[in-house]
């Protein structure tokens, strides 16, 4: 599993189960359930690198749409509404992507930020 050593399998399973239905994904809730909000900056950078599939240093909309599948290949794709809300929260400069330095602003490592 891509997140081995960073996140617990049980936490991932619980987080994915909580957002199985279309339009039920909330990034703040997901990050808390999966345990990202309590991780060190190094662990958060590792998670970002896994989600940044093309290794561009940014998470683009197409990568964000497949966000849940980084945690489980059988997970659903985010809806357009969920993807746009997630992007809006993380795209701090309006360029249509989430930069490696901006990911903390989406709540990956700070449960009080958003």
ChimeraX commands (.cxc) that place a marker at each C-alpha (Angstrom):
marker #1 position 0.00,0.00,0.00 radius 0.5
marker #1 position 1.30,3.45,-0.93 radius 0.5
marker #1 position 0.64,4.91,2.52 radius 0.5
marker #1 position 2.28,2.09,4.51 radius 0.5
marker #1 position 4.29,3.57,7.34 radius 0.5
marker #1 position 2.47,6.89,7.06 radius 0.5
marker #1 position -1.20,6.04,7.71 radius 0.5
marker #1 position -2.95,3.11,9.40 radius 0.5
marker #1 position -4.95,0.75,7.19 radius 0.5
marker #1 position -7.88,0.81,9.64 radius 0.5
marker #1 position -8.03,4.61,9.52 radius 0.5
marker #1 position -7.94,4.59,5.72 radius 0.5
marker #1 position -10.75,2.02,5.58 radius 0.5
marker #1 position -12.91,4.01,8.00 radius 0.5
marker #1 position -12.33,7.27,6.12 radius 0.5
marker #1 position -13.19,5.69,2.76 radius 0.5
marker #1 position -16.33,4.06,4.15 radius 0.5
marker #1 position -17.51,7.43,5.46 radius 0.5
marker #1 position -17.52,8.95,1.97 radius 0.5
marker #1 position -18.73,6.12,-0.26 radius 0.5
marker #1 position -21.81,7.97,-1.47 radius 0.5
marker #1 position -21.49,10.54,-4.24 radius 0.5
marker #1 position -21.11,14.10,-2.94 radius 0.5
marker #1 position -20.40,12.89,0.62 radius 0.5
marker #1 position -16.66,13.66,0.54 radius 0.5
marker #1 position -15.51,16.46,2.81 radius 0.5
marker #1 position -11.75,16.94,2.82 radius 0.5
marker #1 position -11.61,18.19,6.43 radius 0.5
marker #1 position -13.52,15.17,7.71 radius 0.5
marker #1 position -11.52,12.79,5.52 radius 0.5
marker #1 position -8.15,14.19,6.67 radius 0.5
marker #1 position -9.20,13.88,10.30 radius 0.5
marker #1 position -10.50,10.30,9.90 radius 0.5
marker #1 position -7.48,9.09,7.95 radius 0.5
marker #1 position -5.15,10.67,10.49 radius 0.5
marker #1 position -3.42,13.29,8.34 radius 0.5
marker #1 position -4.29,16.15,10.68 radius 0.5
marker #1 position -2.04,14.69,13.37 radius 0.5
marker #1 position 0.94,13.83,11.16 radius 0.5
marker #1 position 4.34,15.47,11.06 radius 0.5
marker #1 position 5.25,17.82,8.19 radius 0.5
marker #1 position 7.50,15.07,6.77 radius 0.5
marker #1 position 4.64,12.54,6.72 radius 0.5
marker #1 position 2.37,15.11,5.11 radius 0.5
marker #1 position 4.97,15.73,2.41 radius 0.5
marker #1 position 5.13,11.97,1.80 radius 0.5
marker #1 position 1.35,11.85,1.41 radius 0.5
marker #1 position 1.41,14.82,-0.97 radius 0.5
marker #1 position 4.08,13.11,-3.08 radius 0.5
marker #1 position 1.92,9.98,-3.38 radius 0.5
marker #1 position -1.10,11.99,-4.53 radius 0.5
marker #1 position 1.03,14.05,-6.95 radius 0.5
marker #1 position 0.94,11.23,-9.51 radius 0.5
marker #1 position 2.92,13.02,-12.23 radius 0.5
marker #1 position 5.53,14.29,-9.73 radius 0.5
marker #1 position 5.09,17.87,-10.96 radius 0.5
marker #1 position 5.12,19.35,-7.47 radius 0.5
marker #1 position 1.45,20.20,-7.89 radius 0.5
marker #1 position -1.85,18.36,-7.56 radius 0.5
marker #1 position -3.93,19.18,-10.61 radius 0.5
marker #1 position -7.68,18.70,-10.98 radius 0.5
marker #1 position -7.36,15.33,-12.74 radius 0.5
marker #1 position -5.21,14.02,-9.87 radius 0.5
marker #1 position -7.61,15.45,-7.30 radius 0.5
marker #1 position -10.57,13.74,-8.97 radius 0.5
marker #1 position -8.80,10.41,-8.34 radius 0.5
marker #1 position -7.81,11.41,-4.79 radius 0.5
marker #1 position -9.63,8.56,-2.99 radius 0.5
marker #1 position -8.10,5.96,-5.31 radius 0.5
marker #1 position -4.68,6.82,-3.88 radius 0.5
marker #1 position -5.93,5.24,-0.66 radius 0.5
marker #1 position -7.66,2.25,-2.28 radius 0.5
marker #1 position -7.77,1.28,-5.95 radius 0.5
marker #1 position -11.43,0.33,-5.57 radius 0.5
marker #1 position -12.46,3.69,-4.12 radius 0.5
marker #1 position -14.77,5.93,-6.11 radius 0.5
marker #1 position -13.80,8.96,-8.17 radius 0.5
marker #1 position -14.70,12.33,-6.64 radius 0.5
marker #1 position -17.66,14.06,-8.26 radius 0.5
marker #1 position -17.09,17.31,-10.15 radius 0.5
marker #1 position -18.68,19.20,-7.25 radius 0.5
marker #1 position -16.39,17.55,-4.69 radius 0.5
marker #1 position -13.31,18.04,-6.87 radius 0.5
marker #1 position -14.05,21.74,-7.41 radius 0.5
marker #1 position -14.66,22.36,-3.69 radius 0.5
marker #1 position -11.44,20.53,-2.78 radius 0.5
marker #1 position -9.47,22.46,-5.40 radius 0.5
marker #1 position -10.93,25.78,-4.27 radius 0.5
marker #1 position -9.81,25.06,-0.70 radius 0.5
marker #1 position -6.25,24.19,-1.70 radius 0.5
marker #1 position -5.59,26.46,-4.67 radius 0.5
marker #1 position -4.28,29.46,-2.75 radius 0.5
marker #1 position -3.11,31.45,-5.78 radius 0.5
marker #1 position -5.87,30.67,-8.29 radius 0.5
marker #1 position -3.66,28.82,-10.78 radius 0.5
marker #1 position -5.89,25.72,-10.88 radius 0.5
marker #1 position -3.57,23.46,-8.90 radius 0.5
marker #1 position -2.46,22.80,-5.35 radius 0.5
marker #1 position 1.23,23.43,-4.78 radius 0.5
marker #1 position 3.41,21.40,-2.45 radius 0.5
marker #1 position 3.83,24.42,-0.20 radius 0.5
marker #1 position 0.11,25.21,-0.11 radius 0.5
marker #1 position -1.13,21.76,0.92 radius 0.5
marker #1 position -1.04,22.59,4.63 radius 0.5
marker #1 position -3.67,25.23,3.95 radius 0.5
marker #1 position -6.12,22.53,2.99 radius 0.5
marker #1 position -5.88,21.06,6.47 radius 0.5
marker #1 position -3.49,18.20,5.79 radius 0.5
marker #1 position -1.52,18.90,8.91 radius 0.5
marker #1 position -3.58,21.45,10.76 radius 0.5
marker #1 position -7.08,20.57,11.84 radius 0.5
marker #1 position -7.76,24.16,12.89 radius 0.5
marker #1 position -6.75,25.90,9.69 radius 0.5
marker #1 position -9.93,25.54,7.65 radius 0.5
marker link #1:1,2 radius 0.2
marker link #1:2,3 radius 0.2
marker link #1:3,4 radius 0.2
marker link #1:4,5 radius 0.2
marker link #1:5,6 radius 0.2
marker link #1:6,7 radius 0.2
marker link #1:7,8 radius 0.2
marker link #1:8,9 radius 0.2
marker link #1:9,10 radius 0.2
marker link #1:10,11 radius 0.2
marker link #1:11,12 radius 0.2
marker link #1:12,13 radius 0.2
marker link #1:13,14 radius 0.2
marker link #1:14,15 radius 0.2
marker link #1:15,16 radius 0.2
marker link #1:16,17 radius 0.2
marker link #1:17,18 radius 0.2
marker link #1:18,19 radius 0.2
marker link #1:19,20 radius 0.2
marker link #1:20,21 radius 0.2
marker link #1:21,22 radius 0.2
marker link #1:22,23 radius 0.2
marker link #1:23,24 radius 0.2
marker link #1:24,25 radius 0.2
marker link #1:25,26 radius 0.2
marker link #1:26,27 radius 0.2
marker link #1:27,28 radius 0.2
marker link #1:28,29 radius 0.2
marker link #1:29,30 radius 0.2
marker link #1:30,31 radius 0.2
marker link #1:31,32 radius 0.2
marker link #1:32,33 radius 0.2
marker link #1:33,34 radius 0.2
marker link #1:34,35 radius 0.2
marker link #1:35,36 radius 0.2
marker link #1:36,37 radius 0.2
marker link #1:37,38 radius 0.2
marker link #1:38,39 radius 0.2
marker link #1:39,40 radius 0.2
marker link #1:40,41 radius 0.2
marker link #1:41,42 radius 0.2
marker link #1:42,43 radius 0.2
marker link #1:43,44 radius 0.2
marker link #1:44,45 radius 0.2
marker link #1:45,46 radius 0.2
marker link #1:46,47 radius 0.2
marker link #1:47,48 radius 0.2
marker link #1:48,49 radius 0.2
marker link #1:49,50 radius 0.2
marker link #1:50,51 radius 0.2
marker link #1:51,52 radius 0.2
marker link #1:52,53 radius 0.2
marker link #1:53,54 radius 0.2
marker link #1:54,55 radius 0.2
marker link #1:55,56 radius 0.2
marker link #1:56,57 radius 0.2
marker link #1:57,58 radius 0.2
marker link #1:58,59 radius 0.2
marker link #1:59,60 radius 0.2
marker link #1:60,61 radius 0.2
marker link #1:61,62 radius 0.2
marker link #1:62,63 radius 0.2
marker link #1:63,64 radius 0.2
marker link #1:64,65 radius 0.2
marker link #1:65,66 radius 0.2
marker link #1:66,67 radius 0.2
marker link #1:67,68 radius 0.2
marker link #1:68,69 radius 0.2
marker link #1:69,70 radius 0.2
marker link #1:70,71 radius 0.2
marker link #1:71,72 radius 0.2
marker link #1:72,73 radius 0.2
marker link #1:73,74 radius 0.2
marker link #1:74,75 radius 0.2
marker link #1:75,76 radius 0.2
marker link #1:76,77 radius 0.2
marker link #1:77,78 radius 0.2
marker link #1:78,79 radius 0.2
marker link #1:79,80 radius 0.2
marker link #1:80,81 radius 0.2
marker link #1:81,82 radius 0.2
marker link #1:82,83 radius 0.2
marker link #1:83,84 radius 0.2
marker link #1:84,85 radius 0.2
marker link #1:85,86 radius 0.2
marker link #1:86,87 radius 0.2
marker link #1:87,88 radius 0.2
marker link #1:88,89 radius 0.2
marker link #1:89,90 radius 0.2
marker link #1:90,91 radius 0.2
marker link #1:91,92 radius 0.2
marker link #1:92,93 radius 0.2
marker link #1:93,94 radius 0.2
marker link #1:94,95 radius 0.2
marker link #1:95,96 radius 0.2
marker link #1:96,97 radius 0.2
marker link #1:97,98 radius 0.2
marker link #1:98,99 radius 0.2
marker link #1:99,100 radius 0.2
marker link #1:100,101 radius 0.2
marker link #1:101,102 radius 0.2
marker link #1:102,103 radius 0.2
marker link #1:103,104 radius 0.2
marker link #1:104,105 radius 0.2
marker link #1:105,106 radius 0.2
marker link #1:106,107 radius 0.2
marker link #1:107,108 radius 0.2
marker link #1:108,109 radius 0.2
marker link #1:109,110 radius 0.2
marker link #1:110,111 radius 0.2
marker link #1:111,112 radius 0.2
marker link #1:112,113 radius 0.2
marker link #1:113,114 radius 0.2
view
